[in-house]
Amino acid sequence: MATVALKDVSKVFPNGTLAVDNVNLDVNDGEFMVLLGPSGCGKSTVLRMVAGLEDPTSGAVMIDGEYANDLTPRDRGIAMVFQDFALYPHMTVENNIGFPLKLAGMESTPREERVANVAGALGIGDVLGRRPSQLSGGQRQRVAMGRAIVRRPRLFLMDEPLSNLDSGLRAELRAEISGLTRELGVTTLYVTHDQAEALTMADRVAIMRKGVLQDVGTPTQVYGRPATLYVAAFLGSPKMNLLEASVYVHLDRYVALNLGEQSLYLPWDDIRSRTVAHYHGERIVVGMRAEALTPVAPDAPGDVLQGRIRFLEHHGHESLAFLDVGATAVVVDEMGGPVGDTGTGSRGLRRGLGHVVQRLTGRSGEALPEEPVRRDNRTSVLGEPGRHHRRPAELSVRLAPYPGVTAGQPLAVSVRMDAVHFFDERGDRIDVGWR
């Protein structure tokens, strides 16, 4: 088996395009690591640099602790599965699978035995005499997998191998690929833009945006505690509700999060409240997934948001209500930049952390002044009031399949404050240390 390490790896193409920007990533022995991100984010370029098909502009690719930048693809002990199958049309399935062994000089009898074993494991033992044109898409992908497996490599590299298949077949092959690679114990680096593939198949997920690594962790970690606003917006269906909030601190009582016409309250005994309190008088982003919201009676106790249903979506097993609660949405582009992002905007001097702590722990016990204080000249995802990317929030809420409500009706939802996420104006998680 193998380990892979990328050390400060960057790739700049001859036309000046920065495809990968200073990526550091470790893949453990036998691990199934998924590189996830939208088209053009650099994930396939990372895969090609590990394979030796692209040379890094800077940084080091390490395989089993050895410097691999100068090694040819053949010398790296890898097998690669491509999106377009890349089968030889004039060869039978048996010859396609066994071709790498033939090139390696293996005798025909042991070669045929190994091909038969691999084909049987992949469920294509009955089509060994056919050519690729006589196979379905799923069978062709299994042949491509077999050609990679038969070499018994120490490292699998898979570049969106299921993207050309229909959804039902993708789900079937997801389970097969995941189970097979774990059974073989082969280290796997898998590239996809499909979050369902990433979250169901991976031991760990590395999420990329514009060549920059945004977050790395188990599926539970990156979904449950995303490190950046981009990761929060990218993962989940429906997408996380992202609302603009103004922070106001009531010392030793709570931190109020003003969402326009309504507010949520973070108790002072919540460990996150001390960190969020540093943003007193500023705007932050509050994120909450649909599962953190529960329909309740309008007079229910706790943190409750009142709204009116703008429209409903029926999905058979559930319905989604989109609720207008009088808040402002924060819209994140698929490529990670806020829609209508206008750069730095107006900023003041950054507050010193010691000064903040002193004011938050002062003896007077009085709340801090209400005037907003801006931190520095870093790019904000919130923009300035009146920008065209500011729009009324439509809070997505999960309901029963036949909820008995219609568009235009009022609805109250209780918010689980322990499931709420906080991001600063740059899009970084405020309590990122608490994973």
C-alpha positions in Angstrom: 0.0 0.0 0.0 1.0 3.7 -0.1 0.9 7.0 1.6 0.7 10.3 -0.4 1.7 13.7 0.8 1.5 17.0 -1.0 3.8 19.7 0.4 3.2 23.3 -0.6 2.2 22.1 -4.1 1.2 24.8 -6.7 0.6 24.6 -10.4 0.7 27.5 -12.8 0.0 26.8 -16.4 1.9 28.5 -19.2 -0.9 31.0 -19.9 -0.6 32.2 -16.3 -3.6 30.3 -14.9 -3.1 29.4 -11.2 -4.8 26.0 -11.0 -3.5 24.8 -7.6 -2.4 27.2 -4.9 -0.1 25.9 -2.1 -1.9 22.7 -1.3 -0.8 20.6 1.7 -2.6 17.3 2.0 -1.7 13.9 3.6 -3.4 10.7 2.5 -2.9 7.8 4.9 -2.1 4.2 4.0 -5.3 2.4 2.8 -7.4 5.5 3.1 -10.2 6.5 0.7 -9.6 10.2 0.2 -12.1 12.2 -1.9 -11.2 15.5 -3.6 -14.5 17.4 -3.8 -15.3 20.7 -5.6 -17.0 22.3 -8.6 -15.6 22.1 -12.1 -12.4 24.2 -12.5 -11.4 24.1 -8.8 -8.1 22.3 -9.4 -9.0 18.8 -8.1 -8.2 16.9 -11.3 -4.9 18.9 -11.6 -3.9 17.7 -8.1 -4.7 14.1 -9.2 -2.7 14.4 -12.4 0.3 15.8 -10.4 0.1 12.7 -8.1 0.0 10.5 -11.2 3.0 12.2 -12.8 0.9 13.5 -15.8 1.5 17.1 -14.7 4.6 18.6 -13.1 4.1 20.8 -10.1 5.3 24.4 -10.6 6.5 24.3 -6.9 6.3 22.0 -4.0 6.8 18.3 -3.5 4.7 15.2 -4.2 5.7 12.4 -1.8 4.7 8.8 -2.2 5.6 6.5 0.7 7.7 9.2 2.1 9.9 9.5 -1.1 10.2 12.5 -3.3 8.2 11.6 -6.5 8.4 14.7 -8.6 11.0 13.2 -10.9 9.5 9.7 -11.1 7.7 8.7 -14.3 4.0 7.6 -14.0 5.1 3.9 -14.5 7.5 4.1 -11.6 5.0 5.5 -9.1 3.0 2.2 -8.7 -0.3 3.8 -9.5 -3.4 2.8 -11.5 -5.8 5.5 -12.8 -9.5 5.2 -13.7 -10.7 8.0 -16.0 -14.1 9.6 -16.6 -14.4 8.3 -20.2 -13.3 4.7 -19.4 -10.4 4.8 -22.0 -10.9 1.3 -23.2 -9.4 -0.2 -26.4 -12.4 -0.6 -28.8 -10.8 -3.4 -30.8 -10.0 -5.6 -27.8 -12.3 -7.9 -25.9 -13.1 -7.3 -22.2 -10.6 -10.0 -21.3 -7.8 -8.4 -23.3 -8.6 -4.9 -22.0 -8.4 -6.0 -18.4 -5.2 -8.1 -19.0 -3.4 -5.6 -21.2 -1.3 -4.1 -18.3 -0.2 -7.6 -17.4 0.7 -8.4 -20.9 2.8 -5.2 -21.1 4.5 -6.3 -17.9 5.5 -9.6 -19.5 3.3 -12.0 -17.5 2.7 -15.4 -19.0 -0.7 -16.1 -20.5 -1.9 -18.7 -18.1 -1.4 -16.8 -14.8 -2.6 -13.7 -16.7 -5.9 -15.3 -17.7 -6.4 -16.6 -14.1 -5.9 -13.2 -12.6 -8.2 -11.5 -15.2 -10.9 -14.1 -14.5 -10.7 -13.6 -10.8 -11.0 -9.8 -11.1 -13.8 -10.0 -13.6 -15.7 -12.3 -11.3 -15.3 -10.0 -8.4 -16.7 -7.1 -10.6 -19.6 -9.1 -11.9 -18.5 -9.1 -15.5 -17.2 -12.6 -15.8 -19.8 -13.5 -18.4 -18.9 -10.8 -20.9 -15.1 -11.4 -21.2 -15.5 -12.2 -24.9 -17.3 -9.0 -25.8 -15.9 -5.7 -27.1 -16.6 -2.3 -25.3 -19.2 -1.3 -27.9 -21.3 -4.3 -26.8 -21.4 -3.3 -23.2 -23.6 -1.0 -21.1 -22.1 2.1 -19.4 -21.9 0.3 -16.1 -20.2 -2.7 -17.6 -17.6 -0.5 -19.3 -16.8 1.2 -16.1 -16.4 -2.1 -14.4 -13.9 -3.1 -17.2 -12.0 0.1 -16.5 -11.9 -0.7 -12.8 -10.8 -4.2 -13.6 -7.9 -3.0 -15.7 -6.7 -0.9 -12.8 -7.2 -3.6 -10.1 -5.6 -6.4 -12.0 -2.2 -4.6 -11.7 -2.4 -4.7 -7.9 -1.2 -1.2 -7.6 -0.3 0.5 -4.3 -2.3 3.6 -5.2 -5.7 4.1 -7.0 -6.4 7.4 -8.7 -10.0 7.9 -9.9 -11.0 11.0 -11.9 -14.8 11.3 -11.8 -15.3 7.7 -12.9 -19.1 7.7 -12.4 -20.1 11.1 -13.9 -21.1 9.7 -17.3 -23.6 7.2 -15.8 -27.2 7.6 -14.8 -28.1 8.2 -11.2 -29.3 4.7 -10.4 -26.2 3.1 -11.8 -24.0 5.7 -10.0 -25.5 4.7 -6.6 -24.9 1.0 -7.4 -21.3 1.5 -8.4 -20.6 3.9 -5.5 -21.2 1.0 -3.1 -19.2 -1.4 -5.3 -16.1 0.8 -5.6 -16.1 1.8 -2.0 -16.4 -1.8 -0.8 -13.9 -3.2 -3.3 -11.2 -0.7 -2.5 -11.6 -1.2 1.2 -11.5 -5.0 0.7 -8.3 -4.7 -1.3 -6.9 -2.2 1.2 -5.6 0.1 -1.6 -5.0 3.7 -0.9 -7.4 5.7 -3.1 -7.6 9.3 -4.2 -11.0 9.9 -5.8 -12.0 13.1 -7.6 -15.7 14.2 -7.9 -18.0 17.2 -8.0 -20.8 15.2 -6.5 -21.2 15.7 -2.8 -23.3 12.5 -2.4 -20.4 10.5 -3.7 -18.0 12.3 -1.4 -20.0 12.0 1.8 -21.0 8.3 1.2 -17.7 6.9 0.0 -14.9 8.8 1.7 -12.9 8.1 4.8 -12.0 11.8 4.6 -13.0 14.6 2.2 -10.8 17.4 1.0 -12.8 20.3 -0.4 -11.3 22.7 -2.9 -12.2 26.1 -4.3 -10.2 28.0 -7.0 -7.1 25.9 -6.4 -7.2 26.4 -2.6 -7.9 23.7 -0.1 -10.8 24.8 2.0 -11.4 22.0 4.5 -10.3 18.4 5.2 -12.0 16.0 7.5 -14.3 13.1 7.8 -17.7 13.4 6.1 -19.3 14.0 9.5 -16.8 16.8 10.3 -17.0 18.7 7.1 -20.8 18.5 7.0 -21.3 19.1 10.7 -18.7 21.8 11.3 -17.6 23.3 8.0 -14.4 25.4 8.3 -15.5 28.1 5.8 -18.6 29.7 4.5 -17.9 28.2 1.1 -17.9 24.7 2.5 -21.1 25.4 4.4 -22.9 26.6 1.3 -21.5 23.8 -0.9 -22.5 20.8 1.2 -26.0 19.8 2.0 -29.4 19.5 0.2 -31.2 21.7 0.7 -28.3 24.2 1.1 -27.6 25.6 4.5 -29.6 28.8 5.3 -27.0 31.6 5.5 -28.3 34.8 7.2 -26.7 38.2 7.9 -26.8 39.0 11.6 -25.7 41.9 13.8 -24.1 40.9 17.1 -25.0 42.6 20.4 -23.6 41.5 23.7 -25.4 41.5 27.0 -22.7 40.7 29.5 -23.2 37.6 31.6 -26.6 37.1 30.0 -26.6 36.3 26.3 -25.4 37.3 22.9 -28.2 38.7 20.7 -28.1 37.9 17.0 -30.3 40.4 15.2 -31.6 39.0 11.9 -33.4 42.1 10.8 -36.9 42.0 12.2 -36.2 39.1 14.7 -33.4 37.9 16.9 -31.8 34.7 18.2 -30.1 34.5 21.6 -26.9 32.6 22.3 -26.8 31.8 26.1 -23.8 33.2 28.0 -23.0 29.7 29.3 -22.6 28.4 25.7 -18.9 28.1 25.1 -19.2 29.7 21.7 -20.7 32.9 23.1 -17.3 34.3 24.3 -15.9 34.0 20.8 -19.0 35.4 19.1 -19.0 38.3 21.6 -15.7 39.5 20.1 -17.8 40.6 17.1 -20.0 43.0 19.1 -21.4 45.7 16.9 -20.4 43.9 13.7 -22.2 41.8 11.1 -21.5 38.1 10.9 -23.1 35.2 9.0 -25.3 32.8 10.8 -25.8 29.4 9.2 -28.5 26.8 10.0 -29.4 23.7 8.2 -33.0 22.6 7.6 -32.6 19.8 10.2 -31.9 22.5 12.9 -35.4 24.0 12.3 -38.6 22.4 13.7 -42.2 23.8 13.1 -43.8 24.8 16.4 -46.7 26.8 17.7 -46.2 30.6 17.4 -46.1 31.0 21.2 -43.7 28.1 21.8 -40.8 28.8 24.2 -37.2 29.1 23.2 -35.6 30.5 20.1 -38.4 30.8 17.6 -38.5 32.6 14.2 -41.9 33.7 12.8 -42.4 33.8 9.1 -44.6 33.4 6.1 -44.3 30.6 3.6 -43.3 31.9 0.2 -43.5 28.6 -1.6 -43.5 24.8 -1.1 -41.6 22.0 -2.8 -42.9 18.5 -2.6 -40.3 15.7 -2.8 -42.5 12.7 -2.1 -40.8 11.6 1.2 -40.9 15.2 2.5 -41.9 18.8 1.7 -39.7 21.8 1.9 -41.1 25.1 2.9 -39.3 28.3 2.1 -40.0 30.9 4.8 -39.7 34.7 4.7 -38.6 35.7 8.2 -37.5 39.2 7.4 -33.8 38.5 7.4 -31.2 39.1 4.7 -29.6 36.2 2.9 -25.9 35.8 2.3 -25.5 34.4 -1.2 -22.3 32.4 -2.0 -21.4 31.7 -5.6 -20.7 28.1 -6.5 -17.0 29.0 -7.1 -16.9 30.5 -3.6 -17.1 34.2 -4.1 -20.2 36.1 -2.9 -22.5 37.2 -5.7 -21.8 40.8 -6.4 -18.7 40.8 -4.2 -17.2 44.3 -4.5 -13.9 43.9 -2.8 -12.7 45.5 0.5 -15.3 48.2 0.9 -15.1 50.6 3.8 -13.1 49.5 6.8 -11.6 51.0 10.0 -8.8 49.9 12.2 -8.7 46.4 13.7 -9.6 46.1 17.4 -6.9 44.5 19.6 -8.0 41.2 21.2 -6.7 42.3 24.6 -8.9 45.5 24.4 -11.9 43.3 23.5 -11.4 41.0 26.4 -10.9 43.9 28.8 -14.2 45.5 27.7 -16.1 42.2 27.8 -14.9 41.4 31.4 -15.1 45.0 32.8 -16.6 45.5 36.3 -19.4 47.7 35.2 -21.4 44.8 33.7 -22.9 47.1 31.1 -23.4 46.1 27.5 -20.9 47.4 25.0 -21.5 50.4 22.8 -23.7 49.8 19.7 -21.5 51.5 17.1 -20.0 48.9 14.7 -16.3 48.4 14.6 -14.6 47.1 11.4 -11.6 44.9 11.7 -9.2 45.6 8.8 -9.0 45.7 5.0 -9.8 42.1 4.4 -12.4 41.2 1.8 -15.9 40.9 3.3 -18.6 38.4 2.1 -21.2 40.7 3.5 -20.6 43.8 1.3 -22.1 47.1 2.2 -25.8 47.9 2.6 -27.7 48.2 -0.6 -25.5 45.9 -2.7 -27.3 43.9 -5.3 -26.4 40.5 -3.8 -28.4 41.3 -0.6 -31.8 39.8 -0.8 -34.6 38.6 1.5 -33.8 35.2 3.0 -35.9 32.2 2.2 -35.4 29.8 5.1 -35.7 26.2 4.0 -37.6 24.1 6.5 -38.3 20.3 6.3 -42.0 19.4 6.7 -44.1 16.2 6.4 -44.8 14.9 2.9 -48.3 16.4 3.1 -47.9 19.2 5.6 -51.4 20.7 5.4 -50.1 24.3 4.8 -49.9 26.3 1.6 -47.9 29.3 0.3 -48.8 32.5 2.0 -49.6 31.0 5.4 -47.7 31.9 8.6 -45.3 29.4 10.1 -43.2 29.4 13.3 -40.0 27.4 13.6 -37.9 26.6 16.6 -34.1 26.9 16.1 -31.7 24.5 17.7 -29.0 26.9 18.8 -26.4 24.1 19.4 -26.7 23.4 15.6 -26.2 27.0 14.5 -22.9 27.9 12.7 -21.1 31.3 12.8 -18.8 32.8 10.2 -17.0 36.1 10.1 -17.1 38.6 7.3 -14.2 36.9 5.4 -16.2 33.6 5.4 -14.0 31.8 8.1 -15.7 29.8 10.8 -15.7 31.8 14.0 -15.5 28.7 16.3 -13.4 26.6 13.9 -11.3 25.3 16.8 -14.2 23.4 18.2 -14.4 20.5 15.8 
